[in-house]
Amino acid sequence: MNNDLQIARRATTRDISEIAEKAGIPEDALIPYGHDKAKLSLSILDRQTEARGGLILVTAISPTPAGEGKTTTSIGLADGLSRLGKRAVACLREPSLGPVFGIKGGAAGGGYAQAIPMEDINLHFTGDLHAVTAANNLLCALLDNHIQQGNELDIDSKSISFRRCMDMNDRQLRHIVCGLGNPQDGVPREDGFDITAASEVMAVLCMASSPNDLKSRLSRITVGYSRAGAPITAGDLQAGGAMAVLLKDALLPNLVQTLEGTPVLMHGGPFANIAHGCNSIIATKMSMKLADYTVTEAGFGADLGAEKFLDIKCRNADIWPNAVVLVATVRALKFHGGMPRGQLTTPDMEALTRGLANLDRHVHNLKELYGLPVVVCINRFDTDTDQELSLLRAHVDGLRVRSAVCNAWAEGGEGAEELASAVLDVFSENVLPMHPYDYAQLIQSKITSLATKVYGAGGVSFTAAALKKIRTLEEQGHVNLPVCMAKTQYSFSDDATKLGAPSGFTVTVRDVALCSGAGFIVCLCGDIMRMPGLPKTPAAMSIDMKQGEAHGLF
């Protein structure tokens, strides 16, 4: 069997100018990065008409270690729509090096539903994540230098909340002490690193609507407080302009293609369990002006990525999806039904039946809490039996939503035509936005609304430290910001072992963090970390270079 890398290398890659022409992108708006990828000028947003194409959101049931294939489905769906004669564009996030060299792998799809050049996309690509890292760490350097040079703003070093970042899983850097050595080596203080994808600078890049908005948001980032309790921002440190310059090119969306030549806008890469999990607003709006149908993806399960897409990104961008695809797999549902990971390829109707509760809650949330038309995509694997697929389809019929079997991994766009047809059938031009909470609610109330309505929790417990920070944020006038929940992706709860559809549990909010530049409040639940660690056997150990080519990538 061919692996993803072998399939990608055998592909016939079209010149990026051909892909741009297919998407209706003017030649003078294309900034090539070689022959197979490019940046796009923001002038596209001004040149196109105000008419918007339709927006299709791809999300999934609660993920499992076996993987559900959400990005593969997104790419396959865009190809499937193209095969049906529709002008479609996929609009996706950029991968992080952390998962690539860790355990999860890349984020360019798989099999015959891939975005290419796959190797470039999963490694350095056009340098966007490196630019985010540099801008983030420039702010940290300016902050510590300000303290070293006399601390005119009287910054309380114990209040500093803005952390350094790097695009790699490195648990050793979660909590550090910096500035050790001689006086000229800096002022000693506690610090730490987040992974770049979870940084506020990444969120700012994805939430910004223009270069001026980018600079304004960067300047509003809160780095800590003075000894008198006044917030200190990047603007106070005169850092916003230089950070914006570092991100000037990173603000431009990237254009690549699928194996079948469907245009793909790939831009921004926040994780959905520890950040807001959506690609950039600029790329999404650009795609909606270029295409009749934009297929976009939100990370992890619908309780994380889709919730944040709908409650944070859509509200800020003034957009709303016309249909939602909920990806499910037989093996993932069996896992949620209590079947051990090593046995998921074995037919088990009872485990599948038990696991359907997870699917049910996600469907209920999307339909009832957000009012969206839903198609359940059954992402097929070779080990699925006809009996298991029939049971799953019959159950979905009972939920009064459409279902479609997708085999894009093995068949590309042809294997996604059934899904594309189902999406077109439920596609609605008149979907009115609905939300589980109002921005005007107090912060605790918003968190509780999400936990009880979306997760199925019985209540929320707040640590004393979290409550103190919430009170401070409300006193400072940050009540009207949305909340970005950071929790395990494997469960509706904040406990990764609670599979299926648990209810009545308590969500523990141990800390909150203001992201004043991005425009939301991050709530850290359970034991979630913003700097992942490597597994016992990292994927990096199997990656090698032979005769100038990469081996072991996917």
Secondary structure, 3 states (H helix, E strand, C coil): CCCHHHHHHHCCCCCHHHHHHHCCCCHHHEEECCCCCEEECCHHHHHCCCCCCEEEEEEECCCCCCCCCHHHHHHHHHHHHHHCCCCEEEEECCCCHHHHHCCCCCCCEECCEEEECHHHHHCCCCCHHHHHHHHHHHHHHHHHHHHHCCCCCCECHHHCCCCEEECCCCHHHCCEEECCCCHHHCCCEEECEEEHHHCHHHHHHHHCCCHHHHHHHHHHCEEEEECCCCEEECCCCCCHHHHHHHCCCCCCCEEEEECCCCEEEECCCCCCCCCCCECCHHHHHHHHHHCCEEEEEECCCHHHHHHHHHHHHHHHHCCCCCEEEEEECHHHHHHHCCCCHHHCCCCCHHHHHHHHHHHHHHHHHHHHHCCCCEEEEEECCCCCCHHHHHHHHHHHHHCCCEEEEECHHHHHHHHHHHHHHHHHHHCCCCCCCCCCCCCCCCHHHHHHHHHHHHHCCCEEEECHHHHHHHHHHHHCCCCCCCEEEECCCCCCCCCCCCCCCCCCCEEEEEEEEEECCCCEEEEEECCCCCCCCCCCCCHHHHCEEECCEEECCC
